[in-house]
Every structure is written in structure tokens, then in C-alpha cells.
Amino acid sequence: MKSRGISHLRESILELIRDNGLRVGDKLPSEMEMTERFNVSRPTLREALKLLEMDAVIEARQGKGRFLSAGAALSIARPITKFESVSRLLESHKHVVETKVLGFGIVHADTDTSAALDVDVGTPLVRVERLRHAKREALVYSLDWIPQHLFSEGDPSQIDWKGSIVNMLAQLNLQPVASTAIATATMLPDAVVGLHGLTDFGPAFLIEETCFTVAGTRVIFARDYHRGSAFTFSFVRK
């Protein structure tokens, strides 16, 4: 398995730790259980576990197994520096989410979107406006811009935009793997509040980011407004 696959397996083990509610000092599942769960070989699993040992997330005790160590407190929390789609973020917060597409169209890149996506002003972009909500409470208001030329083999108007854009681009061999982002405490734009009846949304945590493929191609420019009362993000201070 390539190094990228080992890193992905490392993240999957961390998710297993989070999902099982394990704490510092708790024992991890056995190697046999994890190889079956992740459908990997034992040598591959041990490479991923070695990464976690190097980060002081786990420690191996001879004849007893592997246990969470003090470094786990820095890795188990969902850090703001972790790249993930909004859909995955909402799943991690255990929200049962519905997505409403508020708008879709082809627009021309202005100075902001052209700089973010490294395209010329006037370049055609797919623009998608969406609202995620759970139990009738709006959680995330999103705007996404994607260069239209990335859909050379299909019609973007025929795509179901209620799903994950990251997963959709992965099917086009354009999966985003990282982003550069700016985070700001703000309010929803007045026009959005009035148009969509979001007067109770309250303070928002805006993440504005440009997403890149492993080859460095810029594929998404996004503005995601997270309802401030519904999310927390963590970070490590050293």
C-alpha cells in the first residue's frame, strides 16, 4: 500500500477510536479485529499503527496489546486543520442532515473567484448554493464555485447537487485532498437571511477555502457558513 494509503488507514483507526469512545489508557481492538474491519493485511496495519506510535497517540505493551497514550488527547479531537467535506463534518457531529439546493447556474469568474481558482476573470464557473439542515434547524449555508471545464465529459446541470461535491469530484478523478482556508466569525449576509428566511441562524463561523487535488489542481472555491451554536472546532497549541 502506498504512503497515502497508510495515512488514510491511520485516519480510519483514529475514527474507530472516536466512534468507540476510547479514552487515554483504554486498549485498542486486536490486530485481528482491525485487519478484518479495514480489510488490510497485518503488515499494512502495523505500518499505520507505527505512525500513531510515533505521534504518541498509542503505545504498545509487550504481550498486552496497544493502548491509548497521552498524545491521543491531541489527535482524537476533530481539529480545524483537518480537511474534510461539509457532508463528512456533519456526519461526524451525528447530524441527520437534509440538503436543499437553493440555486444552481453558470456564472463568470469575478476578481475574487478567479484569484481563488487561478483562472482568468470571465472564466465560466459552476455556482451551487445550498443549505443543510437537521430537525428543521439550518446548520450550514454554502456557496461553491467549480470551473466548468472540469465537466468536459458531462452536463453539470444533470448532477444531483444534494450530495457531497468532494465525492462527486472523486468520481471524475479530481478528488480534493487539501485546501487553503481562512476562518472568520461573522453573520450571514443580509440578502441571504432575507431571501431564505434565516433570521434565527445567528452568529456564523465562515470557512472560505480553495480545494486542491493531489496534483495541485484547484477544483473548488467554497464559502461555508456554519451555525455558531451547532459546531465546535479544536486545535492544538504548542
C-alpha positions in Angstrom: 0.0 0.0 0.0 1.4 3.5 -0.9 2.1 6.0 1.8 -1.1 7.9 1.1 -3.0 4.6 1.8 -1.2 4.1 5.0 -2.1 7.7 6.1 -5.7 7.0 5.2 -5.6 3.9 7.3 -4.2 5.9 10.2 -7.1 8.3 9.9 -9.5 5.3 9.9 -8.0 4.0 13.1 -8.5 7.4 14.7 -12.1 7.4 13.6 -12.5 3.9 15.1 -11.1 5.3 18.4 -13.5 8.3 18.3 -16.5 6.2 17.4 -15.8 3.7 20.2 -15.4 6.5 22.7 -12.0 5.2 23.8 -10.0 7.2 26.3 -6.4 7.5 27.4 -5.4 4.2 28.9 -8.0 2.2 27.0 -7.0 -0.8 25.0 -7.4 -0.8 21.2 -9.0 -3.7 19.4 -6.7 -6.6 18.5 -4.7 -6.7 15.2 -7.0 -9.5 14.0 -10.1 -7.4 14.6 -8.7 -4.4 12.9 -7.3 -6.3 9.8 -10.8 -7.7 9.4 -12.6 -4.4 9.9 -10.4 -2.4 7.5 -9.8 -5.3 5.1 -6.0 -4.9 5.1 -3.0 -7.2 5.7 -1.3 -7.3 9.1 1.9 -5.7 7.8 -0.1 -2.8 6.4 -2.0 -2.4 9.7 1.3 -2.4 11.6 2.7 0.4 9.4 -0.4 2.6 10.2 -0.2 1.8 13.9 3.5 2.7 13.9 2.6 6.2 12.7 0.3 6.5 15.7 3.0 5.3 18.0 5.4 7.9 16.6 2.8 10.6 17.2 2.4 9.3 20.8 -1.2 8.5 20.2 -0.8 4.9 21.2 1.7 2.8 22.9 2.5 -0.9 22.5 2.9 -3.0 25.7 4.7 -6.3 25.3 2.3 -9.2 25.5 -0.7 -7.0 26.3 -1.6 -5.1 23.2 -1.8 -1.4 22.2 -3.3 1.3 24.4 -4.2 5.0 24.0 -1.5 7.2 25.4 -1.5 10.9 26.5 -0.9 12.1 22.9 -4.3 10.8 21.9 -5.9 13.8 23.5 -4.3 15.9 20.8 -5.3 13.7 17.9 -8.8 12.3 18.7 -10.5 15.7 18.8 -11.6 16.9 15.3 -9.1 19.7 14.5 -10.0 22.7 12.4 -6.9 21.9 10.4 -8.4 18.6 9.2 -9.5 18.7 5.6 -12.9 17.1 5.1 -16.1 17.8 3.2 -19.0 19.6 4.9 -21.0 16.3 4.5 -18.4 14.4 6.4 -18.2 17.1 9.0 -21.9 16.9 9.6 -21.8 13.1 9.9 -19.1 13.4 12.5 -21.4 15.6 14.6 -24.1 12.9 14.4 -26.5 15.1 12.5 -29.1 13.5 10.2 -29.0 16.1 7.5 -31.1 17.1 4.6 -29.7 19.3 1.9 -31.7 21.8 -0.1 -30.2 23.2 -3.3 -31.1 26.9 -3.3 -29.5 27.8 -6.6 -27.5 26.5 -9.5 -26.1 28.2 -12.5 -23.2 29.1 -14.7 -21.5 32.4 -13.8 -18.4 34.2 -14.9 -15.4 34.4 -12.6 -15.0 37.8 -10.9 -11.8 39.0 -9.3 -12.3 37.0 -6.1 -13.2 33.7 -7.7 -10.7 34.0 -10.4 -7.9 34.6 -7.9 -9.1 31.7 -5.7 -9.3 29.2 -8.6 -6.3 30.6 -10.6 -8.4 31.2 -13.7 -9.0 34.3 -15.8 -11.7 36.8 -15.0 -14.7 35.8 -17.0 -14.0 32.1 -17.0 -17.3 30.1 -16.8 -17.8 28.6 -13.3 -20.5 26.3 -11.9 -22.0 28.0 -8.9 -24.0 26.0 -6.4 -25.9 27.5 -3.4 -27.1 25.0 -0.7 -28.5 24.8 2.8 -28.0 21.9 5.1 -30.5 21.5 8.0 -31.4 18.9 10.6 -34.7 18.8 12.5 -35.8 21.9 10.7 -32.8 23.9 12.0 -30.4 25.4 9.4 -26.8 24.3 10.1 -24.7 25.2 7.1 -25.2 27.7 4.3 -22.8 27.0 1.4 -21.6 28.6 -1.8 -19.4 26.6 -4.1 -17.7 27.6 -7.4 -16.2 24.9 -9.7 -14.5 25.6 -13.1 -17.0 24.5 -15.8 -14.3 22.9 -17.9 -13.8 20.2 -15.3 -17.1 18.7 -16.6 -15.9 18.3 -20.1 -17.5 14.8 -20.3 -20.9 15.6 -18.8 -23.5 18.2 -18.1 -23.2 19.7 -14.6 -26.9 20.6 -14.6 -27.7 16.9 -14.5 -25.7 16.2 -11.3 -27.5 15.7 -8.0 -26.0 18.6 -6.1 -27.6 17.4 -2.8 -24.7 15.0 -2.3 -21.0 15.6 -1.4 -19.2 17.6 -4.0 -15.9 16.1 -2.8 -17.2 12.6 -3.6 -18.6 13.7 -6.9 -15.2 15.1 -8.0 -13.5 11.9 -6.8 -15.6 10.1 -9.4 -14.1 12.4 -12.0 -10.6 11.6 -10.8 -10.4 15.1 -9.3 -10.7 14.3 -5.6 -9.8 17.3 -3.4 -7.2 16.2 -0.8 -6.3 19.5 0.8 -7.2 23.2 1.0 -6.0 26.6 2.0 -8.6 28.3 4.2 -9.5 31.4 6.1 -11.8 31.2 9.1 -13.9 34.1 10.3 -16.5 34.8 12.9 -19.3 36.7 11.1 -23.0 36.8 10.3 -24.9 35.5 7.2 -25.2 38.2 4.5 -28.4 40.2 5.0 -29.6 39.3 1.5 -29.3 35.6 2.3 -31.1 36.0 5.6 -34.0 37.9 4.0 -34.3 35.7 0.9 -34.2 32.3 2.7 -35.8 33.2 6.0 -32.7 32.6 8.1 -33.3 35.2 10.8 -32.7 32.7 13.6 -29.3 31.5 12.1 -27.4 33.7 14.5 -23.6 34.2 14.5 -21.7 32.0 11.9 -18.3 30.5 11.6 -17.3 31.1 8.0 -14.7 28.9 6.4 -13.6 30.2 3.0 -11.3 27.8 1.2 -9.8 26.7 -2.1 -9.5 23.0 -2.5 -6.7 21.2 -4.4 -6.2 17.8 -5.9 -3.1 15.7 -5.2 -1.7 17.2 -8.5 -2.3 20.7 -7.3 -5.3 21.5 -9.5 -7.7 24.0 -7.9 -11.2 22.4 -8.2 -13.4 24.2 -5.6 -13.7 27.6 -4.1 -16.1 27.5 -1.2 -17.7 29.7 1.4 -19.3 27.7 4.1 -21.2 29.5 6.9 -21.5 27.1 9.9 -24.2 27.9 12.5 -22.1 29.0 15.5 -24.3 27.3 18.1 -24.1 23.9 16.4 -20.4 23.4 15.9 -17.1 23.4 17.8 -13.7 23.1 16.3 -10.5 22.1 18.1 -6.8 23.0 17.6 -3.5 22.2 19.3 -1.4 25.0 20.9 2.3 24.3 21.4 
